[in-house]
Amino acid sequence: MEFEQVQKYCKEAEQIAEHSGTHAGLSFLIGEKFGTNFSLLRKARRKLQFLYSSDNMSEDHPLNQGGRALKMSYAMTIKEHYNQPVEQVKYLESLLADFAKTVLMTFSQDDIKSYLESSPNLAYDSEEYKETESDTTFSADDLLLEAEEILVVEDMKKLLIEDIDN
C-alpha cells in the first residue's frame, strides 16, 4: 500500500462520515483499513519476537557464553534468513505512522478517542475473529480473542491519540 492509497481511504471515510456519521467513517478508516495494516504489523513482529535477545538476558544465556564469534554468526543468520520480515516490520511501522498522521488530519482527536473508547468491532482479522449466529456461549477461546482485541485497541490508541493525554 502506498501513501496515496491512505489519502484515498481518508477521503472515502470523510464521505462516509458525512452520510452515515463520524462513527461509521472511523469504523471504515480505523476499524477496517488501519486495523488490517496494524494486524499485518503485529503478525510480522510476532515472527521476530524471539530473534533478538532481551536486555535482561542472564549470564547463562548461550549468546553470552559463546563469545564474539557466536554473536556474529547469530547476527549474520538473522540477516540472511529474516531480512524480509525485518524490512516488512520497518515498512509497516513507517506506513502506520504516516497513516496515523493522516487520520489525525482528517478527524478530530476527540472523535478518534471517542471511537476507540467505544469498544469498536475491528475488522483487522475477520476470519480469526468471525462470530457465528450459533455461538451462544462464551468459551475460553472467545475470552482470549476478546482480550487480544482489547490489547490491539490499546496499541492503536498509542499511535492515534497518545498526544491528547500528554
Residue frames as a rotation matrix with the C-alpha (Angstrom) as fourth column:
MET 1
0.585 0.811 0.000 0.00
0.811 -0.585 0.000 0.00
0.000 0.000 -1.000 0.00
GLU 2
-0.488 -0.710 0.508 1.23
0.713 -0.659 -0.237 3.45
0.503 0.247 0.828 -0.85
PHE 3
-0.785 0.121 -0.608 0.60
0.401 -0.648 -0.647 6.72
-0.472 -0.752 0.460 0.97
GLU 4
-0.834 0.507 -0.216 -1.70
-0.519 -0.590 0.619 7.88
0.187 0.629 0.755 -1.85
GLN 5
-0.363 0.708 -0.606 -3.98
0.254 0.701 0.666 4.95
0.896 0.088 -0.435 -1.03
VAL 6
-0.538 0.121 -0.834 -4.10
0.839 -0.019 -0.544 6.09
-0.082 -0.992 -0.091 2.60
GLN 7
-0.897 0.196 -0.396 -5.20
-0.175 -0.981 -0.088 9.54
-0.405 -0.009 0.914 1.45
LYS 8
-0.611 0.710 -0.349 -7.95
-0.374 0.129 0.918 7.96
0.697 0.692 0.187 -0.68
TYR 9
-0.359 0.448 -0.819 -9.14
0.723 0.688 0.060 5.97
0.590 -0.571 -0.571 2.35
CYS 10
-0.730 0.040 -0.683 -9.29
0.527 -0.604 -0.598 9.18
-0.436 -0.796 0.420 4.39
LYS 11
-0.847 0.449 -0.283 -11.34
-0.531 -0.726 0.438 10.95
-0.009 0.521 0.853 1.73
GLU 12
-0.420 0.700 -0.578 -13.67
-0.014 0.631 0.775 7.97
0.908 0.333 -0.255 1.50
ALA 13
-0.479 0.197 -0.855 -14.01
0.857 0.318 -0.407 7.94
0.192 -0.928 -0.321 5.29
GLU 14
-0.902 0.165 -0.398 -14.92
-0.026 -0.943 -0.331 11.65
-0.430 -0.288 0.855 5.24
GLN 15
-0.630 0.700 -0.337 -17.67
-0.585 -0.141 0.799 10.91
0.512 0.700 0.498 2.71
ILE 16
-0.319 0.488 -0.812 -18.95
0.487 0.820 0.301 8.02
0.813 -0.299 -0.500 4.82
ALA 17
-0.716 -0.012 -0.698 -18.92
0.670 -0.295 -0.681 10.29
-0.198 -0.955 0.219 7.88
GLU 18
-0.896 0.398 -0.197 -20.97
-0.430 -0.887 0.167 12.93
-0.108 0.235 0.966 6.03
HIS 19
-0.334 0.800 -0.498 -23.63
-0.555 0.260 0.790 10.40
0.762 0.540 0.358 5.01
SER 20
0.315 0.455 -0.833 -23.64
0.209 0.823 0.529 7.94
0.926 -0.341 0.164 7.91
GLY 21
0.975 0.050 0.215 -21.94
-0.183 -0.359 0.915 9.70
0.123 -0.932 -0.341 10.81
THR 22
0.271 -0.948 0.167 -18.45
-0.924 -0.304 -0.230 10.04
0.269 -0.092 -0.959 12.23
HIS 23
0.081 -0.215 0.973 -18.52
-0.626 0.749 0.218 6.64
-0.775 -0.627 -0.074 13.91
ALA 24
0.821 0.268 0.504 -19.23
0.192 0.702 -0.686 4.92
-0.538 0.660 0.525 10.58
GLY 25
0.822 -0.565 -0.072 -16.42
-0.354 -0.408 -0.841 6.85
0.446 0.717 -0.536 8.89
LEU 26
0.010 -0.842 0.539 -13.98
-1.000 -0.018 -0.008 5.91
0.016 -0.539 -0.842 11.63
SER 27
0.427 0.190 0.884 -15.17
-0.313 0.948 -0.053 2.29
-0.848 -0.254 0.464 11.54
PHE 28
0.985 -0.082 0.154 -14.20
0.172 0.320 -0.932 2.18
0.027 0.944 0.329 7.89
LEU 29
0.585 -0.791 0.180 -10.93
-0.464 -0.508 -0.725 4.05
0.665 0.341 -0.664 8.29
ILE 30
-0.192 -0.682 0.706 -9.61
-0.976 0.059 -0.209 2.77
0.101 -0.729 -0.677 11.62
GLY 31
0.224 0.371 0.901 -11.53
-0.616 0.770 -0.164 -0.45
-0.755 -0.518 0.401 12.15
GLU 32
0.900 0.202 0.386 -11.13
0.144 0.698 -0.701 -1.75
-0.411 0.687 0.600 8.64
LYS 33
0.814 -0.567 0.128 -8.25
0.044 -0.160 -0.986 -0.09
0.580 0.808 -0.105 6.76
PHE 34
0.126 -0.780 0.613 -5.89
-0.868 -0.386 -0.313 0.93
0.481 -0.493 -0.725 9.58
GLY 35
0.408 0.138 0.903 -6.76
-0.754 0.608 0.248 -2.23
-0.515 -0.782 0.352 11.51
THR 36
0.997 -0.048 0.066 -5.84
0.078 0.796 -0.600 -4.50
-0.024 0.603 0.798 8.60
ASN 37
0.406 -0.904 0.135 -2.36
-0.115 -0.197 -0.974 -2.97
0.907 0.380 -0.184 8.32
PHE 38
0.089 -0.321 0.943 -1.99
-0.975 -0.223 0.016 -2.94
0.205 -0.920 -0.332 12.09
SER 39
0.790 0.261 0.555 -2.75
-0.393 0.910 0.131 -6.67
-0.471 -0.322 0.821 12.12
LEU 40
0.841 -0.537 -0.064 -0.10
0.202 0.422 -0.884 -7.26
0.502 0.731 0.463 9.45
LEU 41
0.099 -0.820 0.564 2.42
-0.599 -0.502 -0.624 -5.40
0.794 -0.276 -0.541 11.61
ARG 42
0.312 0.072 0.947 1.55
-0.917 0.283 0.281 -7.44
-0.248 -0.956 0.154 14.69
LYS 43
0.971 0.063 0.232 1.95
-0.004 0.969 -0.248 -10.70
-0.241 0.239 0.941 12.73
ALA 44
0.577 -0.814 0.071 5.29
0.070 -0.038 -0.997 -9.58
0.814 0.580 0.036 11.31
ARG 45
0.042 -0.550 0.834 6.51
-0.873 -0.426 -0.238 -8.60
0.486 -0.718 -0.498 14.78
ARG 46
0.702 0.265 0.661 5.49
-0.598 0.723 0.346 -11.99
-0.386 -0.639 0.666 16.17
LYS 47
0.912 -0.395 -0.106 7.79
0.220 0.691 -0.689 -13.64
0.345 0.606 0.717 13.63
LEU 48
0.129 -0.935 0.331 10.68
0.038 -0.329 -0.944 -11.62
0.991 0.134 -0.007 15.03
GLN 49
0.697 0.279 0.661 9.90
-0.512 -0.451 0.731 -11.54
0.502 -0.848 -0.172 18.74
PHE 50
0.910 -0.349 0.222 12.34
0.035 0.600 0.799 -14.26
-0.412 -0.720 0.558 19.76
LEU 51
0.689 -0.664 0.290 15.18
0.532 0.193 -0.824 -13.36
0.492 0.722 0.486 17.40
TYR 52
-0.019 -0.699 0.715 16.76
-0.147 -0.705 -0.693 -10.62
0.989 -0.118 -0.089 19.44
SER 53
-0.368 -0.206 -0.907 17.98
0.780 0.463 -0.422 -11.10
0.506 -0.862 -0.010 22.95
SER 54
0.725 0.671 0.156 16.30
0.428 -0.616 0.661 -9.15
0.540 -0.413 -0.734 25.71
ASP 55
0.209 -0.646 0.734 18.10
-0.459 -0.728 -0.510 -6.58
0.863 -0.230 -0.449 27.83
ASN 56
0.263 -0.049 0.964 17.66
-0.959 0.100 0.266 -8.67
-0.110 -0.994 -0.021 30.96
MET 57
0.659 -0.105 -0.745 19.26
-0.281 0.884 -0.373 -11.79
0.698 0.455 0.553 29.46
SER 58
0.911 -0.304 0.278 21.00
-0.193 0.280 0.940 -13.91
-0.363 -0.911 0.196 32.09
GLU 59
0.075 -0.977 -0.201 24.72
-0.934 -0.139 0.329 -14.62
-0.349 0.163 -0.923 32.02
ASP 60
-0.353 -0.152 0.923 23.87
-0.101 0.987 0.124 -18.29
-0.930 -0.050 -0.364 31.38
HIS 61
0.729 0.657 -0.192 22.25
-0.237 -0.021 -0.971 -17.47
-0.642 0.754 0.140 28.04
PRO 62
0.455 -0.569 0.685 24.12
0.742 0.667 0.061 -19.17
-0.491 0.481 0.726 25.15
LEU 63
0.672 -0.210 0.710 24.74
0.465 -0.627 -0.625 -15.87
0.576 0.750 -0.324 23.36
ASN 64
0.783 -0.403 0.474 26.53
-0.600 -0.691 0.404 -14.55
0.165 -0.601 -0.782 26.45
GLN 65
0.531 -0.582 0.616 28.63
-0.198 0.621 0.758 -17.69
-0.824 -0.524 0.215 26.74
GLY 66
0.717 -0.140 0.683 29.52
0.613 0.593 -0.522 -18.12
-0.332 0.793 0.512 23.07
GLY 67
-0.266 -0.879 -0.396 31.72
0.495 -0.477 0.727 -15.12
-0.827 -0.003 0.562 22.65
ARG 68
-0.224 0.088 -0.971 32.03
-0.507 -0.861 0.039 -12.71
-0.832 0.501 0.238 19.74
ALA 69
-0.945 -0.192 -0.263 32.11
-0.323 0.447 0.834 -15.40
-0.042 0.874 -0.484 17.01
LEU 70
-0.634 0.772 0.037 28.76
0.759 0.631 -0.163 -16.85
-0.149 -0.076 -0.986 18.09
LYS 71
0.000 0.635 -0.772 27.19
0.310 -0.734 -0.604 -13.40
-0.951 -0.239 -0.197 18.31
MET 72
-0.476 -0.245 -0.845 28.43
-0.655 -0.543 0.526 -12.51
-0.587 0.804 0.098 14.83
SER 73
-0.992 0.127 -0.024 27.22
0.086 0.787 0.610 -15.83
0.097 0.603 -0.792 13.42
TYR 74
-0.350 0.911 -0.218 23.83
0.790 0.162 -0.591 -15.27
-0.503 -0.379 -0.777 15.05
ALA 75
-0.035 0.293 -0.955 23.60
-0.153 -0.946 -0.285 -11.75
-0.988 0.136 0.078 13.62
MET 76
-0.746 -0.301 -0.594 24.55
-0.613 -0.036 0.789 -12.97
-0.259 0.953 -0.158 10.14
THR 77
-0.871 0.479 0.103 22.00
0.490 0.856 0.164 -15.80
-0.009 0.194 -0.981 10.31
ILE 78
-0.068 0.863 -0.500 19.26
0.557 -0.383 -0.737 -13.36
-0.828 -0.328 -0.455 11.30
LYS 79
-0.222 -0.071 -0.973 20.22
-0.533 -0.826 0.182 -11.03
-0.816 0.559 0.145 8.47
GLU 80
-0.927 -0.229 -0.297 20.26
-0.372 0.460 0.806 -13.85
-0.048 0.858 -0.512 5.94
HIS 81
-0.792 0.596 -0.128 17.07
0.557 0.793 0.248 -15.61
0.249 0.125 -0.960 6.97
TYR 82
0.006 0.839 -0.544 14.95
0.937 -0.196 -0.291 -12.86
-0.350 -0.507 -0.787 8.49
ASN 83
-0.893 -0.409 -0.188 15.79
0.315 -0.867 0.386 -9.84
-0.321 0.286 0.903 6.36
GLN 84
-0.642 0.703 0.305 12.37
0.239 -0.194 0.951 -9.85
0.728 0.684 -0.044 4.67
PRO 85
0.294 0.796 -0.529 10.32
0.839 0.051 0.542 -9.88
0.458 -0.603 -0.653 7.92
VAL 86
-0.237 -0.449 -0.861 12.58
0.790 -0.606 0.099 -7.18
-0.566 -0.657 0.499 9.39
GLU 87
-0.987 -0.126 0.097 12.06
0.159 -0.737 0.657 -4.99
-0.012 0.664 0.748 6.31
GLN 88
-0.284 0.956 0.075 8.32
0.501 0.081 0.861 -5.68
0.817 0.282 -0.502 6.42
VAL 89
0.230 0.324 -0.918 8.15
0.969 -0.162 0.185 -4.51
-0.089 -0.932 -0.351 10.04
LYS 90
-0.636 -0.538 -0.554 10.09
0.480 -0.837 0.262 -1.33
-0.604 -0.099 0.790 9.20
TYR 91
-0.893 0.334 0.303 7.84
0.166 -0.382 0.909 -0.63
0.419 0.862 0.285 6.21
LEU 92
0.004 0.974 -0.225 4.60
0.676 0.163 0.718 -1.23
0.737 -0.155 -0.658 8.15
GLU 93
-0.012 -0.071 -0.997 5.77
0.918 -0.396 0.017 0.87
-0.396 -0.916 0.070 11.10
SER 94
-0.891 -0.363 -0.272 6.53
0.216 -0.866 0.451 3.75
-0.399 0.343 0.850 8.74
LEU 95
-0.684 0.699 0.207 3.25
0.238 -0.054 0.970 3.30
0.689 0.713 -0.129 6.87
LEU 96
0.147 0.794 -0.590 1.21
0.883 0.164 0.440 3.21
0.446 -0.586 -0.677 10.07
ALA 97
-0.372 -0.328 -0.868 2.94
0.706 -0.707 -0.035 6.30
-0.603 -0.626 0.495 11.44
ASP 98
-0.997 0.022 -0.072 2.05
-0.066 -0.720 0.691 8.19
-0.037 0.694 0.719 8.25
PHE 99
-0.414 0.901 -0.128 -1.43
0.459 0.328 0.826 6.64
0.786 0.283 -0.549 8.27
ALA 100
-0.013 0.382 -0.924 -1.97
0.996 -0.075 -0.045 7.81
-0.086 -0.921 -0.379 11.86
LYS 101
-0.737 -0.309 -0.602 -0.88
0.298 -0.947 0.120 11.37
-0.607 -0.091 0.790 10.97
THR 102
-0.904 0.426 0.045 -3.31
-0.090 -0.290 0.953 11.42
0.419 0.857 0.301 8.04
VAL 103
-0.142 0.868 -0.477 -6.16
0.782 0.394 0.484 10.08
0.607 -0.304 -0.734 10.20
LEU 104
-0.169 0.007 -0.986 -5.41
0.865 -0.478 -0.151 12.83
-0.472 -0.878 0.075 12.73
MET 105
-0.934 -0.137 -0.330 -5.58
-0.029 -0.891 0.452 15.45
-0.356 0.432 0.829 9.97
THR 106
-0.720 0.692 -0.059 -8.90
0.071 0.158 0.985 14.03
0.691 0.705 -0.162 8.73
PHE 107
0.398 0.860 -0.320 -10.77
0.410 0.145 0.901 13.55
0.821 -0.490 -0.294 12.02
SER 108
0.308 -0.247 0.919 -10.53
-0.710 -0.702 0.049 15.33
0.633 -0.667 -0.392 15.35
GLN 109
-0.727 -0.648 -0.225 -8.63
-0.288 0.586 -0.757 13.67
0.623 -0.486 -0.613 18.16
ASP 110
-0.578 0.593 0.561 -11.77
-0.698 -0.003 -0.716 13.76
-0.423 -0.806 0.415 20.29
ASP 111
0.469 0.764 -0.444 -13.72
-0.883 0.394 -0.254 11.84
-0.019 0.511 0.859 17.63
ILE 112
0.015 -0.565 -0.825 -10.92
-0.434 0.739 -0.514 9.29
0.901 0.366 -0.235 17.31
LYS 113
-0.890 -0.350 0.293 -10.65
-0.389 0.244 -0.888 8.89
0.240 -0.904 -0.353 21.07
SER 114
-0.166 0.923 0.346 -14.41
-0.864 0.033 -0.502 8.50
-0.475 -0.383 0.793 21.39
TYR 115
0.499 0.322 -0.804 -14.44
-0.759 0.610 -0.227 5.88
0.418 0.724 0.549 18.63
LEU 116
-0.305 -0.726 -0.616 -11.60
-0.272 0.686 -0.674 3.85
0.913 -0.038 -0.407 20.15
GLU 117
-0.913 -0.016 0.408 -13.13
-0.408 0.083 -0.909 4.01
-0.019 -0.996 -0.082 23.62
SER 118
0.037 0.999 -0.037 -16.47
-0.992 0.032 -0.123 2.74
-0.122 0.041 0.992 22.29
SER 119
-0.275 -0.259 0.926 -15.05
-0.267 0.946 0.185 -0.81
-0.924 -0.196 -0.329 22.11
PRO 120
0.168 0.353 -0.920 -15.19
-0.952 -0.184 -0.244 -0.92
-0.256 0.917 0.306 18.32
ASN 121
0.628 0.041 0.777 -15.53
0.110 0.984 -0.141 -4.17
-0.770 0.174 0.613 16.45
LEU 122
-0.062 -0.776 -0.627 -12.32
-0.712 -0.406 0.573 -4.22
-0.700 0.482 -0.527 14.46
ALA 123
0.922 0.388 0.005 -12.23
-0.245 0.593 -0.767 -5.84
-0.300 0.706 0.641 11.06
TYR 124
0.231 -0.932 -0.277 -8.48
-0.957 -0.269 0.105 -6.33
-0.173 0.241 -0.955 11.09
ASP 125
-0.874 -0.463 -0.146 -8.62
-0.483 0.857 0.180 -10.14
0.042 0.228 -0.973 11.00
SER 126
-0.090 0.996 0.020 -12.17
-0.995 -0.090 0.044 -11.06
0.045 -0.016 0.999 10.15
GLU 127
0.196 0.155 -0.968 -11.52
-0.341 0.937 0.080 -14.79
0.919 0.314 0.237 9.67
GLU 128
-0.686 -0.558 -0.467 -9.82
0.234 0.438 -0.868 -15.20
0.689 -0.705 -0.170 13.03
TYR 129
-0.958 0.283 -0.052 -12.44
-0.067 -0.394 -0.917 -13.22
-0.280 -0.874 0.396 14.92
LYS 130
-0.604 0.761 -0.236 -15.52
-0.459 -0.090 0.884 -14.24
0.651 0.643 0.403 12.96
GLU 131
-0.713 0.480 0.511 -18.58
-0.420 0.291 -0.860 -14.95
-0.561 -0.828 -0.007 15.07
THR 132
-0.832 0.527 -0.173 -21.35
0.138 0.499 0.856 -17.27
0.537 0.688 -0.488 14.02
GLU 133
-0.181 0.866 0.466 -25.01
-0.714 -0.442 0.543 -16.97
0.676 -0.235 0.698 14.84
SER 134
0.524 0.406 -0.749 -24.94
0.083 0.850 0.520 -20.32
0.848 -0.335 0.411 16.64
ASP 135
-0.568 -0.775 -0.277 -22.44
0.423 0.014 -0.906 -19.04
0.706 -0.632 0.320 19.22
THR 136
0.494 0.787 0.370 -24.49
-0.026 -0.412 0.911 -18.64
0.869 -0.460 -0.183 22.36
THR 137
0.866 -0.273 -0.418 -21.82
0.478 0.212 0.852 -19.46
-0.144 -0.938 0.314 24.94
PHE 138
0.716 -0.682 0.145 -18.64
-0.627 -0.721 -0.295 -17.63
0.306 0.121 -0.944 25.78
SER 139
0.846 -0.437 -0.305 -15.72
0.455 0.890 -0.013 -20.08
0.277 -0.128 0.952 25.64
ALA 140
0.439 -0.794 -0.420 -12.16
0.419 -0.233 0.878 -19.66
-0.795 -0.561 0.230 26.86
ASP 141
-0.402 -0.570 0.717 -11.09
0.895 -0.078 0.439 -19.05
-0.194 0.818 0.542 23.25
ASP 142
0.369 0.626 0.687 -13.69
0.694 -0.677 0.245 -16.29
0.619 0.386 -0.684 22.96
LEU 143
0.911 -0.068 -0.408 -12.30
0.304 -0.558 0.772 -14.72
-0.280 -0.827 -0.488 26.12
LEU 144
-0.039 -0.999 -0.009 -8.76
0.599 -0.030 0.800 -14.82
-0.800 0.026 0.599 24.76
LEU 145
-0.305 -0.012 0.952 -9.87
0.917 -0.273 0.290 -13.30
0.256 0.962 0.094 21.45
GLU 146
0.752 0.618 0.229 -11.71
0.500 -0.761 0.414 -10.54
0.430 -0.197 -0.881 23.31
ALA 147
0.654 -0.595 -0.467 -8.60
0.318 -0.344 0.884 -9.82
-0.687 -0.726 -0.035 25.39
GLU 148
-0.334 -0.782 0.526 -6.48
0.829 0.021 0.558 -9.74
-0.448 0.622 0.642 22.22
GLU 149
0.098 0.452 0.887 -8.85
0.809 -0.555 0.194 -7.23
0.580 0.698 -0.420 20.65
ILE 150
0.944 0.207 -0.257 -8.67
0.327 -0.693 0.643 -5.03
-0.044 -0.691 -0.722 23.76
LEU 151
0.197 -0.957 -0.213 -4.87
0.463 -0.100 0.881 -5.07
-0.864 -0.272 0.424 23.57
VAL 152
-0.339 -0.264 0.903 -4.99
0.940 -0.119 0.318 -4.20
0.023 0.957 0.288 19.87
VAL 153
0.590 0.626 0.509 -7.25
0.588 -0.766 0.261 -1.21
0.553 0.145 -0.820 20.55
GLU 154
0.830 -0.337 -0.444 -4.91
0.251 -0.485 0.838 -0.05
-0.498 -0.807 -0.318 23.31
ASP 155
-0.220 -0.944 0.246 -1.94
0.682 0.031 0.731 -0.27
-0.697 0.329 0.637 20.94
MET 156
-0.081 0.284 0.956 -3.90
0.902 -0.387 0.191 1.67
0.424 0.877 -0.225 18.33
LYS 157
0.894 0.422 -0.153 -4.64
0.440 -0.760 0.478 4.35
0.086 -0.494 -0.865 20.92
LYS 158
0.293 -0.872 -0.392 -0.91
0.464 -0.229 0.856 4.79
-0.836 -0.432 0.337 21.43
LEU 159
-0.578 -0.512 0.635 -0.49
0.782 -0.127 0.610 5.57
-0.232 0.850 0.474 17.75
LEU 160
-0.243 0.617 0.749 -3.61
0.729 -0.393 0.561 7.65
0.640 0.682 -0.354 17.25
ILE 161
0.625 0.604 0.494 -4.38
0.137 -0.708 0.693 9.55
0.769 -0.365 -0.525 20.47
GLU 162
0.138 -0.656 -0.742 -1.26
0.956 0.284 -0.073 9.43
0.259 -0.700 0.666 22.62
ASP 163
-0.729 -0.530 0.434 -0.73
0.463 -0.848 -0.257 13.19
0.504 0.013 0.863 22.31
ILE 164
0.177 0.866 0.467 -4.15
-0.022 -0.471 0.882 14.01
0.984 -0.166 -0.064 23.79
ASP 165
0.859 0.263 -0.440 -3.30
0.360 0.302 0.883 12.63
0.365 -0.916 0.165 27.20
ASN 166
0.037 -0.940 -0.340 0.23
0.999 0.041 -0.005 14.07
0.018 -0.340 0.940 27.40
